[in-house]
Amino acid sequence: PQLYEVAAAFGFVAIPVVAVILAKFITGAATTRYALPSVIGFSILFAFAAHRLLDGRAIMGASLVVVLCSGFVVLEVLTFQGMVEMSSAQAKTYEFLRSNNENQLPIVASDPHTFMTLAHYAPRDITSRVV
């Protein structure tokens, strides 16, 4: 690869570092989405390294593709299982909130994340009471 291509890839890797530093010092808040541009840089660097290490051997390249695809499938299965567990936990939360006989009292969320989760995902009879 050309030097400017490698420099561009390292630039993508460096974007989240700069973004998090600026976010911490200026706004005091950083989120995981600031790391997304680094995926581009790591992908480019990984492709360059794999091409150089595999030395054009097709069987090794195919093996690498199979291993990466298998890893992706395993991660997606684990993610799906986590989503199923989270959905079950949310259903239990909604049942708990409905179990009280006083359905007109407000539901107080103790933190902003809980409030946003309930306000967005909960059924209408619960969201109308969340404060």
Distance bins in CASP14 RR format, pairs under 12 A and 6 or more apart:
PFRMAT RR
TARGET T0000
AUTHOR 0000-0000-0000
RMODE 2
METHOD distances of the structure
MODEL  1
1 7 0 0 0 0 1 0 0 0 0 0 0
1 8 0 0 0 0 1 0 0 0 0 0 0
1 9 0 0 0 0 1 0 0 0 0 0 0
1 10 0 0 0 0 0 1 0 0 0 0 0
1 44 0 0 0 0 1 0 0 0 0 0 0
1 45 0 0 0 0 1 0 0 0 0 0 0
1 47 0 0 0 0 1 0 0 0 0 0 0
1 48 1 0 1 0 0 0 0 0 0 0 0
1 49 0 0 0 0 0 1 0 0 0 0 0
1 50 0 0 0 0 0 1 0 0 0 0 0
1 51 0 0 0 0 1 0 0 0 0 0 0
1 52 0 0 0 0 1 0 0 0 0 0 0
2 8 0 0 0 0 1 0 0 0 0 0 0
2 9 0 0 0 0 0 1 0 0 0 0 0
2 44 0 0 0 0 0 1 0 0 0 0 0
2 48 0 0 0 0 0 1 0 0 0 0 0
3 9 0 0 0 0 0 1 0 0 0 0 0
3 10 0 0 0 0 0 1 0 0 0 0 0
3 48 0 0 0 0 0 1 0 0 0 0 0
4 10 0 0 0 0 0 1 0 0 0 0 0
4 11 0 0 0 0 0 1 0 0 0 0 0
4 44 0 0 0 0 0 1 0 0 0 0 0
5 11 0 0 0 0 0 1 0 0 0 0 0
5 12 0 0 0 0 0 1 0 0 0 0 0
5 41 0 0 0 0 0 1 0 0 0 0 0
5 44 1 0 0 1 0 0 0 0 0 0 0
5 45 0 0 0 0 1 0 0 0 0 0 0
5 47 0 0 0 0 0 1 0 0 0 0 0
5 48 1 0 0 1 0 0 0 0 0 0 0
5 51 0 0 0 0 0 1 0 0 0 0 0
6 12 0 0 0 0 0 1 0 0 0 0 0
6 13 0 0 0 0 0 1 0 0 0 0 0
6 41 0 0 0 0 1 0 0 0 0 0 0
6 44 0 0 0 0 1 0 0 0 0 0 0
6 45 1 0 0 1 0 0 0 0 0 0 0
6 47 0 0 0 0 0 1 0 0 0 0 0
6 48 1 0 0 1 0 0 0 0 0 0 0
6 49 0 0 0 0 0 1 0 0 0 0 0
6 52 0 0 0 0 0 1 0 0 0 0 0
7 13 0 0 0 0 0 1 0 0 0 0 0
7 14 0 0 0 0 0 1 0 0 0 0 0
7 41 0 0 0 0 0 1 0 0 0 0 0
7 44 0 0 0 0 0 1 0 0 0 0 0
7 45 0 0 0 0 0 1 0 0 0 0 0
8 14 0 0 0 0 0 1 0 0 0 0 0
8 15 0 0 0 0 0 1 0 0 0 0 0
8 37 0 0 0 0 0 1 0 0 0 0 0
8 40 0 0 0 0 1 0 0 0 0 0 0
8 41 0 0 0 0 1 0 0 0 0 0 0
8 44 1 0 0 1 0 0 0 0 0 0 0
8 45 0 0 0 0 0 1 0 0 0 0 0
8 48 0 0 0 0 0 1 0 0 0 0 0
9 15 0 0 0 0 0 1 0 0 0 0 0
9 37 0 0 0 0 0 1 0 0 0 0 0
9 38 0 0 0 0 1 0 0 0 0 0 0
9 39 0 0 0 0 0 1 0 0 0 0 0
9 40 1 0 0 1 0 0 0 0 0 0 0
9 41 1 0 1 0 0 0 0 0 0 0 0
9 42 0 0 0 0 1 0 0 0 0 0 0
9 43 0 0 0 0 1 0 0 0 0 0 0
9 44 1 1 0 0 0 0 0 0 0 0 0
9 45 1 0 1 0 0 0 0 0 0 0 0
9 46 0 0 0 0 1 0 0 0 0 0 0
9 47 0 0 0 0 1 0 0 0 0 0 0
9 48 1 0 0 1 0 0 0 0 0 0 0
9 49 0 0 0 0 0 1 0 0 0 0 0
10 17 0 0 0 0 0 1 0 0 0 0 0
10 37 0 0 0 0 0 1 0 0 0 0 0
10 38 0 0 0 0 0 1 0 0 0 0 0
10 40 0 0 0 0 0 1 0 0 0 0 0
10 41 1 0 0 1 0 0 0 0 0 0 0
10 42 0 0 0 0 0 1 0 0 0 0 0
10 44 0 0 0 0 1 0 0 0 0 0 0
10 45 1 0 0 1 0 0 0 0 0 0 0
10 48 0 0 0 0 0 1 0 0 0 0 0
11 17 0 0 0 0 1 0 0 0 0 0 0
11 18 0 0 0 0 1 0 0 0 0 0 0
11 19 0 0 0 0 0 1 0 0 0 0 0
11 37 0 0 0 0 1 0 0 0 0 0 0
11 38 0 0 0 0 1 0 0 0 0 0 0
11 40 0 0 0 0 1 0 0 0 0 0 0
11 41 1 0 0 1 0 0 0 0 0 0 0
11 42 0 0 0 0 0 1 0 0 0 0 0
11 44 0 0 0 0 1 0 0 0 0 0 0
11 45 0 0 0 0 0 1 0 0 0 0 0
12 18 0 0 0 0 0 1 0 0 0 0 0
12 19 0 0 0 0 0 1 0 0 0 0 0
12 35 0 0 0 0 0 1 0 0 0 0 0
12 36 0 0 0 0 1 0 0 0 0 0 0
12 37 1 0 1 0 0 0 0 0 0 0 0
12 38 1 0 0 1 0 0 0 0 0 0 0
12 39 0 0 0 0 1 0 0 0 0 0 0
12 40 1 0 1 0 0 0 0 0 0 0 0
12 41 1 1 0 0 0 0 0 0 0 0 0
12 42 1 0 0 1 0 0 0 0 0 0 0
12 43 0 0 0 0 1 0 0 0 0 0 0
12 44 1 0 0 1 0 0 0 0 0 0 0
12 45 0 0 0 0 1 0 0 0 0 0 0
13 19 0 0 0 0 0 1 0 0 0 0 0
13 35 0 0 0 0 0 1 0 0 0 0 0
13 36 0 0 0 0 0 1 0 0 0 0 0
13 37 0 0 0 0 1 0 0 0 0 0 0
13 38 1 0 1 0 0 0 0 0 0 0 0
13 39 0 0 0 0 1 0 0 0 0 0 0
13 40 0 0 0 0 1 0 0 0 0 0 0
13 41 1 0 1 0 0 0 0 0 0 0 0
13 42 1 0 0 1 0 0 0 0 0 0 0
13 43 0 0 0 0 0 1 0 0 0 0 0
13 44 0 0 0 0 1 0 0 0 0 0 0
13 45 1 0 0 1 0 0 0 0 0 0 0
13 46 0 0 0 0 0 1 0 0 0 0 0
14 20 0 0 0 0 0 1 0 0 0 0 0
14 21 0 0 0 0 0 1 0 0 0 0 0
14 35 0 0 0 0 0 1 0 0 0 0 0
14 37 0 0 0 0 1 0 0 0 0 0 0
14 38 0 0 0 0 1 0 0 0 0 0 0
14 40 0 0 0 0 0 1 0 0 0 0 0
14 41 0 0 0 0 1 0 0 0 0 0 0
14 42 0 0 0 0 0 1 0 0 0 0 0
14 45 0 0 0 0 0 1 0 0 0 0 0
15 21 0 0 0 0 0 1 0 0 0 0 0
15 22 0 0 0 0 0 1 0 0 0 0 0
15 33 0 0 0 0 0 1 0 0 0 0 0
15 34 0 0 0 0 1 0 0 0 0 0 0
15 35 0 0 0 0 1 0 0 0 0 0 0
15 36 0 0 0 0 1 0 0 0 0 0 0
15 37 1 0 1 0 0 0 0 0 0 0 0
15 38 1 0 0 1 0 0 0 0 0 0 0
15 39 0 0 0 0 0 1 0 0 0 0 0
15 40 0 0 0 0 1 0 0 0 0 0 0
15 41 0 0 0 0 1 0 0 0 0 0 0
15 42 0 0 0 0 0 1 0 0 0 0 0
16 22 0 0 0 0 0 1 0 0 0 0 0
16 23 0 0 0 0 1 0 0 0 0 0 0
16 30 0 0 0 0 1 0 0 0 0 0 0
16 31 0 0 0 0 0 1 0 0 0 0 0
16 32 0 0 0 0 1 0 0 0 0 0 0
16 33 0 0 0 0 1 0 0 0 0 0 0
16 34 1 0 1 0 0 0 0 0 0 0 0
16 35 1 0 1 0 0 0 0 0 0 0 0
16 36 1 0 0 1 0 0 0 0 0 0 0
16 37 1 0 0 1 0 0 0 0 0 0 0
16 38 1 0 1 0 0 0 0 0 0 0 0
16 39 0 0 0 0 1 0 0 0 0 0 0
16 40 0 0 0 0 0 1 0 0 0 0 0
16 41 0 0 0 0 0 1 0 0 0 0 0
16 42 0 0 0 0 0 1 0 0 0 0 0
17 23 0 0 0 0 0 1 0 0 0 0 0
17 24 0 0 0 0 0 1 0 0 0 0 0
17 30 0 0 0 0 0 1 0 0 0 0 0
17 34 0 0 0 0 1 0 0 0 0 0 0
17 35 0 0 0 0 1 0 0 0 0 0 0
17 37 0 0 0 0 0 1 0 0 0 0 0
17 38 0 0 0 0 1 0 0 0 0 0 0
18 24 0 0 0 0 0 1 0 0 0 0 0
18 25 0 0 0 0 0 1 0 0 0 0 0
18 26 0 0 0 0 0 1 0 0 0 0 0
18 30 0 0 0 0 0 1 0 0 0 0 0
18 34 0 0 0 0 1 0 0 0 0 0 0
18 35 0 0 0 0 0 1 0 0 0 0 0
18 37 0 0 0 0 0 1 0 0 0 0 0
18 38 0 0 0 0 0 1 0 0 0 0 0
19 25 0 0 0 0 0 1 0 0 0 0 0
19 26 0 0 0 0 0 1 0 0 0 0 0
19 27 0 0 0 0 0 1 0 0 0 0 0
19 29 0 0 0 0 0 1 0 0 0 0 0
19 30 1 0 0 1 0 0 0 0 0 0 0
19 31 0 0 0 0 1 0 0 0 0 0 0
19 32 0 0 0 0 0 1 0 0 0 0 0
19 33 0 0 0 0 1 0 0 0 0 0 0
19 34 1 0 1 0 0 0 0 0 0 0 0
19 35 0 0 0 0 1 0 0 0 0 0 0
19 36 0 0 0 0 1 0 0 0 0 0 0
19 37 0 0 0 0 1 0 0 0 0 0 0
19 38 0 0 0 0 1 0 0 0 0 0 0
20 26 0 0 0 0 0 1 0 0 0 0 0
20 27 0 0 0 0 0 1 0 0 0 0 0
20 28 0 0 0 0 0 1 0 0 0 0 0
20 29 0 0 0 0 0 1 0 0 0 0 0
20 30 1 0 1 0 0 0 0 0 0 0 0
20 31 0 0 0 0 1 0 0 0 0 0 0
20 32 0 0 0 0 1 0 0 0 0 0 0
20 33 0 0 0 0 0 1 0 0 0 0 0
20 34 1 0 1 0 0 0 0 0 0 0 0
20 35 1 0 0 1 0 0 0 0 0 0 0
20 37 0 0 0 0 0 1 0 0 0 0 0
20 38 0 0 0 0 0 1 0 0 0 0 0
21 27 0 0 0 0 0 1 0 0 0 0 0
21 28 0 0 0 0 0 1 0 0 0 0 0
21 30 0 0 0 0 1 0 0 0 0 0 0
21 34 0 0 0 0 0 1 0 0 0 0 0
22 28 0 0 0 0 1 0 0 0 0 0 0
22 29 0 0 0 0 0 1 0 0 0 0 0
22 30 0 0 0 0 1 0 0 0 0 0 0
22 34 0 0 0 0 1 0 0 0 0 0 0
23 29 1 0 1 0 0 0 0 0 0 0 0
23 30 1 0 1 0 0 0 0 0 0 0 0
23 31 0 0 0 0 1 0 0 0 0 0 0
23 32 0 0 0 0 0 1 0 0 0 0 0
23 33 0 0 0 0 0 1 0 0 0 0 0
23 34 1 0 0 1 0 0 0 0 0 0 0
23 35 0 0 0 0 0 1 0 0 0 0 0
24 30 1 0 1 0 0 0 0 0 0 0 0
24 31 0 0 0 0 0 1 0 0 0 0 0
24 34 0 0 0 0 0 1 0 0 0 0 0
27 34 0 0 0 0 0 1 0 0 0 0 0
29 112 0 0 0 0 0 1 0 0 0 0 0
32 38 0 0 0 0 0 1 0 0 0 0 0
32 39 0 0 0 0 0 1 0 0 0 0 0
33 39 0 0 0 0 0 1 0 0 0 0 0
35 41 0 0 0 0 0 1 0 0 0 0 0
35 42 0 0 0 0 0 1 0 0 0 0 0
36 42 0 0 0 0 0 1 0 0 0 0 0
36 43 0 0 0 0 0 1 0 0 0 0 0
37 43 0 0 0 0 0 1 0 0 0 0 0
37 44 0 0 0 0 0 1 0 0 0 0 0
38 44 0 0 0 0 0 1 0 0 0 0 0
38 45 0 0 0 0 0 1 0 0 0 0 0
38 46 0 0 0 0 0 1 0 0 0 0 0
39 45 0 0 0 0 0 1 0 0 0 0 0
39 46 0 0 0 0 0 1 0 0 0 0 0
40 46 0 0 0 0 0 1 0 0 0 0 0
40 47 0 0 0 0 0 1 0 0 0 0 0
41 47 0 0 0 0 1 0 0 0 0 0 0
41 48 0 0 0 0 0 1 0 0 0 0 0
41 49 0 0 0 0 0 1 0 0 0 0 0
42 48 0 0 0 0 0 1 0 0 0 0 0
42 49 0 0 0 0 0 1 0 0 0 0 0
42 50 0 0 0 0 0 1 0 0 0 0 0
43 49 0 0 0 0 0 1 0 0 0 0 0
43 50 0 0 0 0 0 1 0 0 0 0 0
43 68 0 0 0 0 0 1 0 0 0 0 0
44 50 0 0 0 0 0 1 0 0 0 0 0
44 51 0 0 0 0 0 1 0 0 0 0 0
45 51 0 0 0 0 0 1 0 0 0 0 0
45 52 0 0 0 0 0 1 0 0 0 0 0
46 52 0 0 0 0 0 1 0 0 0 0 0
46 53 0 0 0 0 0 1 0 0 0 0 0
46 54 0 0 0 0 0 1 0 0 0 0 0
46 64 0 0 0 0 1 0 0 0 0 0 0
46 68 0 0 0 0 1 0 0 0 0 0 0
47 53 0 0 0 0 0 1 0 0 0 0 0
47 54 0 0 0 0 0 1 0 0 0 0 0
47 61 0 0 0 0 0 1 0 0 0 0 0
47 64 0 0 0 0 0 1 0 0 0 0 0
47 65 0 0 0 0 0 1 0 0 0 0 0
47 68 0 0 0 0 0 1 0 0 0 0 0
48 54 0 0 0 0 0 1 0 0 0 0 0
49 55 0 0 0 0 0 1 0 0 0 0 0
49 64 0 0 0 0 0 1 0 0 0 0 0
50 56 0 0 0 0 1 0 0 0 0 0 0
50 57 0 0 0 0 0 1 0 0 0 0 0
50 60 0 0 0 0 1 0 0 0 0 0 0
50 61 1 0 0 1 0 0 0 0 0 0 0
50 62 0 0 0 0 0 1 0 0 0 0 0
50 63 0 0 0 0 0 1 0 0 0 0 0
50 64 1 0 0 1 0 0 0 0 0 0 0
50 65 0 0 0 0 1 0 0 0 0 0 0
50 67 0 0 0 0 0 1 0 0 0 0 0
50 68 0 0 0 0 1 0 0 0 0 0 0
51 57 0 0 0 0 0 1 0 0 0 0 0
51 60 0 0 0 0 0 1 0 0 0 0 0
51 61 0 0 0 0 1 0 0 0 0 0 0
51 64 0 0 0 0 0 1 0 0 0 0 0
52 60 0 0 0 0 0 1 0 0 0 0 0
53 60 0 0 0 0 1 0 0 0 0 0 0
53 61 0 0 0 0 1 0 0 0 0 0 0
53 64 0 0 0 0 1 0 0 0 0 0 0
54 60 1 0 1 0 0 0 0 0 0 0 0
54 61 1 0 1 0 0 0 0 0 0 0 0
54 62 0 0 0 0 1 0 0 0 0 0 0
54 63 0 0 0 0 1 0 0 0 0 0 0
54 64 1 0 0 1 0 0 0 0 0 0 0
54 65 0 0 0 0 0 1 0 0 0 0 0
55 61 0 0 0 0 0 1 0 0 0 0 0
56 62 0 0 0 0 0 1 0 0 0 0 0
56 64 0 0 0 0 0 1 0 0 0 0 0
57 63 0 0 0 0 1 0 0 0 0 0 0
57 64 0 0 0 0 0 1 0 0 0 0 0
58 64 0 0 0 0 0 1 0 0 0 0 0
58 65 0 0 0 0 0 1 0 0 0 0 0
59 65 0 0 0 0 0 1 0 0 0 0 0
59 66 0 0 0 0 0 1 0 0 0 0 0
60 66 0 0 0 0 0 1 0 0 0 0 0
60 67 0 0 0 0 0 1 0 0 0 0 0
61 67 0 0 0 0 1 0 0 0 0 0 0
61 68 0 0 0 0 1 0 0 0 0 0 0
61 69 0 0 0 0 0 1 0 0 0 0 0
62 68 0 0 0 0 0 1 0 0 0 0 0
62 69 0 0 0 0 0 1 0 0 0 0 0
63 69 0 0 0 0 0 1 0 0 0 0 0
63 70 0 0 0 0 0 1 0 0 0 0 0
64 70 0 0 0 0 0 1 0 0 0 0 0
64 71 0 0 0 0 0 1 0 0 0 0 0
65 71 0 0 0 0 0 1 0 0 0 0 0
65 72 0 0 0 0 0 1 0 0 0 0 0
66 72 0 0 0 0 0 1 0 0 0 0 0
66 73 0 0 0 0 0 1 0 0 0 0 0
67 73 0 0 0 0 0 1 0 0 0 0 0
67 74 0 0 0 0 0 1 0 0 0 0 0
68 74 0 0 0 0 0 1 0 0 0 0 0
68 75 0 0 0 0 0 1 0 0 0 0 0
69 75 0 0 0 0 0 1 0 0 0 0 0
69 76 0 0 0 0 0 1 0 0 0 0 0
70 76 0 0 0 0 0 1 0 0 0 0 0
70 77 0 0 0 0 0 1 0 0 0 0 0
71 77 0 0 0 0 1 0 0 0 0 0 0
71 78 0 0 0 0 1 0 0 0 0 0 0
71 79 0 0 0 0 0 1 0 0 0 0 0
72 78 0 0 0 0 0 1 0 0 0 0 0
72 79 0 0 0 0 0 1 0 0 0 0 0
73 79 0 0 0 0 0 1 0 0 0 0 0
73 80 0 0 0 0 0 1 0 0 0 0 0
74 80 0 0 0 0 0 1 0 0 0 0 0
74 81 0 0 0 0 0 1 0 0 0 0 0
75 81 0 0 0 0 0 1 0 0 0 0 0
75 82 0 0 0 0 0 1 0 0 0 0 0
76 82 0 0 0 0 0 1 0 0 0 0 0
76 83 0 0 0 0 0 1 0 0 0 0 0
77 83 0 0 0 0 0 1 0 0 0 0 0
77 84 0 0 0 0 0 1 0 0 0 0 0
78 84 0 0 0 0 0 1 0 0 0 0 0
78 85 0 0 0 0 0 1 0 0 0 0 0
79 85 0 0 0 0 0 1 0 0 0 0 0
79 86 0 0 0 0 0 1 0 0 0 0 0
80 86 0 0 0 0 0 1 0 0 0 0 0
80 87 0 0 0 0 0 1 0 0 0 0 0
81 87 0 0 0 0 0 1 0 0 0 0 0
81 88 0 0 0 0 0 1 0 0 0 0 0
82 88 0 0 0 0 1 0 0 0 0 0 0
82 89 0 0 0 0 1 0 0 0 0 0 0
82 90 0 0 0 0 0 1 0 0 0 0 0
83 89 0 0 0 0 0 1 0 0 0 0 0
83 90 0 0 0 0 0 1 0 0 0 0 0
84 90 0 0 0 0 0 1 0 0 0 0 0
84 91 0 0 0 0 0 1 0 0 0 0 0
85 91 0 0 0 0 0 1 0 0 0 0 0
85 92 0 0 0 0 0 1 0 0 0 0 0
86 92 0 0 0 0 0 1 0 0 0 0 0
86 93 0 0 0 0 0 1 0 0 0 0 0
86 117 0 0 0 0 0 1 0 0 0 0 0
86 121 0 0 0 0 1 0 0 0 0 0 0
87 93 0 0 0 0 0 1 0 0 0 0 0
87 94 0 0 0 0 0 1 0 0 0 0 0
87 121 0 0 0 0 1 0 0 0 0 0 0
88 94 0 0 0 0 0 1 0 0 0 0 0
88 95 0 0 0 0 0 1 0 0 0 0 0
89 95 0 0 0 0 0 1 0 0 0 0 0
89 96 0 0 0 0 0 1 0 0 0 0 0
89 117 0 0 0 0 0 1 0 0 0 0 0
89 121 0 0 0 0 0 1 0 0 0 0 0
90 96 0 0 0 0 0 1 0 0 0 0 0
90 97 0 0 0 0 0 1 0 0 0 0 0
90 114 0 0 0 0 0 1 0 0 0 0 0
90 117 0 0 0 0 1 0 0 0 0 0 0
90 118 0 0 0 0 1 0 0 0 0 0 0
90 120 0 0 0 0 0 1 0 0 0 0 0
90 121 1 0 0 1 0 0 0 0 0 0 0
90 122 1 0 0 1 0 0 0 0 0 0 0
90 123 0 0 0 0 0 1 0 0 0 0 0
90 126 0 0 0 0 0 1 0 0 0 0 0
91 97 0 0 0 0 0 1 0 0 0 0 0
91 98 0 0 0 0 0 1 0 0 0 0 0
91 121 0 0 0 0 0 1 0 0 0 0 0
91 122 0 0 0 0 0 1 0 0 0 0 0
91 123 0 0 0 0 0 1 0 0 0 0 0
91 126 0 0 0 0 0 1 0 0 0 0 0
92 98 0 0 0 0 0 1 0 0 0 0 0
92 99 0 0 0 0 0 1 0 0 0 0 0
93 99 0 0 0 0 0 1 0 0 0 0 0
93 107 0 0 0 0 0 1 0 0 0 0 0
93 109 0 0 0 0 0 1 0 0 0 0 0
93 114 0 0 0 0 1 0 0 0 0 0 0
93 117 0 0 0 0 1 0 0 0 0 0 0
93 118 0 0 0 0 1 0 0 0 0 0 0
93 121 0 0 0 0 1 0 0 0 0 0 0
93 122 0 0 0 0 1 0 0 0 0 0 0
93 123 0 0 0 0 0 1 0 0 0 0 0
93 126 0 0 0 0 1 0 0 0 0 0 0
93 130 0 0 0 0 0 1 0 0 0 0 0
94 107 0 0 0 0 0 1 0 0 0 0 0
94 117 0 0 0 0 0 1 0 0 0 0 0
94 118 0 0 0 0 1 0 0 0 0 0 0
94 121 0 0 0 0 1 0 0 0 0 0 0
94 122 1 0 0 1 0 0 0 0 0 0 0
94 123 1 0 0 1 0 0 0 0 0 0 0
94 124 0 0 0 0 0 1 0 0 0 0 0
94 125 0 0 0 0 1 0 0 0 0 0 0
94 126 1 0 0 1 0 0 0 0 0 0 0
94 127 0 0 0 0 0 1 0 0 0 0 0
94 129 0 0 0 0 0 1 0 0 0 0 0
94 130 0 0 0 0 0 1 0 0 0 0 0
95 122 0 0 0 0 0 1 0 0 0 0 0
95 123 0 0 0 0 0 1 0 0 0 0 0
95 126 0 0 0 0 0 1 0 0 0 0 0
96 107 0 0 0 0 0 1 0 0 0 0 0
96 118 0 0 0 0 0 1 0 0 0 0 0
96 122 0 0 0 0 0 1 0 0 0 0 0
96 126 0 0 0 0 0 1 0 0 0 0 0
97 103 0 0 0 0 1 0 0 0 0 0 0
97 105 0 0 0 0 0 1 0 0 0 0 0
97 106 0 0 0 0 0 1 0 0 0 0 0
97 107 1 0 0 1 0 0 0 0 0 0 0
97 108 0 0 0 0 0 1 0 0 0 0 0
97 109 0 0 0 0 0 1 0 0 0 0 0
97 114 0 0 0 0 0 1 0 0 0 0 0
97 118 0 0 0 0 1 0 0 0 0 0 0
97 122 1 0 0 1 0 0 0 0 0 0 0
97 123 0 0 0 0 1 0 0 0 0 0 0
97 125 0 0 0 0 1 0 0 0 0 0 0
97 126 1 0 1 0 0 0 0 0 0 0 0
97 127 0 0 0 0 0 1 0 0 0 0 0
97 128 0 0 0 0 0 1 0 0 0 0 0
97 129 0 0 0 0 1 0 0 0 0 0 0
97 130 0 0 0 0 1 0 0 0 0 0 0
98 107 0 0 0 0 0 1 0 0 0 0 0
98 122 0 0 0 0 0 1 0 0 0 0 0
98 123 0 0 0 0 1 0 0 0 0 0 0
98 125 1 0 0 1 0 0 0 0 0 0 0
98 126 1 0 0 1 0 0 0 0 0 0 0
98 129 0 0 0 0 0 1 0 0 0 0 0
99 126 0 0 0 0 0 1 0 0 0 0 0
100 106 0 0 0 0 0 1 0 0 0 0 0
100 107 0 0 0 0 1 0 0 0 0 0 0
100 126 0 0 0 0 0 1 0 0 0 0 0
100 129 0 0 0 0 0 1 0 0 0 0 0
102 129 0 0 0 0 0 1 0 0 0 0 0
103 125 1 0 0 1 0 0 0 0 0 0 0
103 126 0 0 0 0 1 0 0 0 0 0 0
103 128 0 0 0 0 0 1 0 0 0 0 0
103 129 1 0 0 1 0 0 0 0 0 0 0
104 125 0 0 0 0 0 1 0 0 0 0 0
104 128 0 0 0 0 1 0 0 0 0 0 0
104 129 1 0 0 1 0 0 0 0 0 0 0
105 126 0 0 0 0 0 1 0 0 0 0 0
105 128 0 0 0 0 0 1 0 0 0 0 0
105 129 1 0 0 1 0 0 0 0 0 0 0
105 130 0 0 0 0 0 1 0 0 0 0 0
105 131 0 0 0 0 0 1 0 0 0 0 0
106 115 0 0 0 0 0 1 0 0 0 0 0
106 118 0 0 0 0 0 1 0 0 0 0 0
106 126 0 0 0 0 0 1 0 0 0 0 0
106 127 0 0 0 0 0 1 0 0 0 0 0
106 128 0 0 0 0 1 0 0 0 0 0 0
106 129 1 0 1 0 0 0 0 0 0 0 0
106 130 1 0 0 1 0 0 0 0 0 0 0
106 131 1 0 1 0 0 0 0 0 0 0 0
107 114 0 0 0 0 1 0 0 0 0 0 0
107 115 0 0 0 0 1 0 0 0 0 0 0
107 118 1 0 0 1 0 0 0 0 0 0 0
107 119 0 0 0 0 0 1 0 0 0 0 0
107 122 0 0 0 0 1 0 0 0 0 0 0
107 125 0 0 0 0 0 1 0 0 0 0 0
107 126 1 0 0 1 0 0 0 0 0 0 0
107 127 0 0 0 0 1 0 0 0 0 0 0
107 128 0 0 0 0 1 0 0 0 0 0 0
107 129 1 0 1 0 0 0 0 0 0 0 0
107 130 1 0 1 0 0 0 0 0 0 0 0
107 131 1 0 0 1 0 0 0 0 0 0 0
108 114 0 0 0 0 1 0 0 0 0 0 0
108 115 0 0 0 0 1 0 0 0 0 0 0
108 118 0 0 0 0 0 1 0 0 0 0 0
108 129 0 0 0 0 1 0 0 0 0 0 0
108 130 0 0 0 0 1 0 0 0 0 0 0
108 131 1 0 1 0 0 0 0 0 0 0 0
109 115 1 1 0 0 0 0 0 0 0 0 0
109 116 0 0 0 0 1 0 0 0 0 0 0
109 117 0 0 0 0 1 0 0 0 0 0 0
109 118 1 0 0 1 0 0 0 0 0 0 0
109 119 0 0 0 0 1 0 0 0 0 0 0
109 120 0 0 0 0 0 1 0 0 0 0 0
109 122 0 0 0 0 0 1 0 0 0 0 0
109 126 0 0 0 0 0 1 0 0 0 0 0
109 127 0 0 0 0 0 1 0 0 0 0 0
109 129 0 0 0 0 0 1 0 0 0 0 0
109 130 1 0 1 0 0 0 0 0 0 0 0
109 131 1 0 0 1 0 0 0 0 0 0 0
110 117 0 0 0 0 0 1 0 0 0 0 0
110 118 0 0 0 0 0 1 0 0 0 0 0
110 130 0 0 0 0 0 1 0 0 0 0 0
110 131 0 0 0 0 0 1 0 0 0 0 0
111 117 0 0 0 0 1 0 0 0 0 0 0
111 118 0 0 0 0 0 1 0 0 0 0 0
112 118 0 0 0 0 0 1 0 0 0 0 0
112 119 0 0 0 0 0 1 0 0 0 0 0
112 130 0 0 0 0 0 1 0 0 0 0 0
113 119 0 0 0 0 0 1 0 0 0 0 0
113 120 0 0 0 0 0 1 0 0 0 0 0
113 121 0 0 0 0 0 1 0 0 0 0 0
114 120 0 0 0 0 0 1 0 0 0 0 0
114 121 0 0 0 0 0 1 0 0 0 0 0
114 122 0 0 0 0 0 1 0 0 0 0 0
114 130 0 0 0 0 1 0 0 0 0 0 0
114 131 0 0 0 0 0 1 0 0 0 0 0
115 121 0 0 0 0 0 1 0 0 0 0 0
115 122 0 0 0 0 0 1 0 0 0 0 0
115 126 0 0 0 0 0 1 0 0 0 0 0
115 127 0 0 0 0 0 1 0 0 0 0 0
115 129 0 0 0 0 0 1 0 0 0 0 0
115 130 1 0 0 1 0 0 0 0 0 0 0
115 131 1 0 0 1 0 0 0 0 0 0 0
116 122 0 0 0 0 0 1 0 0 0 0 0
116 127 0 0 0 0 0 1 0 0 0 0 0
116 130 0 0 0 0 1 0 0 0 0 0 0
117 126 0 0 0 0 0 1 0 0 0 0 0
117 127 0 0 0 0 0 1 0 0 0 0 0
117 130 0 0 0 0 1 0 0 0 0 0 0
118 124 0 0 0 0 0 1 0 0 0 0 0
118 125 0 0 0 0 0 1 0 0 0 0 0
118 126 1 0 0 1 0 0 0 0 0 0 0
118 127 1 0 0 1 0 0 0 0 0 0 0
118 128 0 0 0 0 0 1 0 0 0 0 0
118 129 0 0 0 0 1 0 0 0 0 0 0
118 130 1 0 1 0 0 0 0 0 0 0 0
118 131 0 0 0 0 0 1 0 0 0 0 0
119 126 0 0 0 0 1 0 0 0 0 0 0
119 127 1 0 1 0 0 0 0 0 0 0 0
119 128 0 0 0 0 1 0 0 0 0 0 0
119 129 0 0 0 0 0 1 0 0 0 0 0
119 130 1 0 1 0 0 0 0 0 0 0 0
119 131 0 0 0 0 1 0 0 0 0 0 0
120 126 0 0 0 0 0 1 0 0 0 0 0
120 127 0 0 0 0 1 0 0 0 0 0 0
120 130 0 0 0 0 0 1 0 0 0 0 0
121 127 0 0 0 0 1 0 0 0 0 0 0
121 130 0 0 0 0 0 1 0 0 0 0 0
122 128 0 0 0 0 1 0 0 0 0 0 0
122 129 0 0 0 0 1 0 0 0 0 0 0
122 130 1 0 0 1 0 0 0 0 0 0 0
123 129 0 0 0 0 0 1 0 0 0 0 0
123 130 0 0 0 0 0 1 0 0 0 0 0
124 130 0 0 0 0 0 1 0 0 0 0 0
END
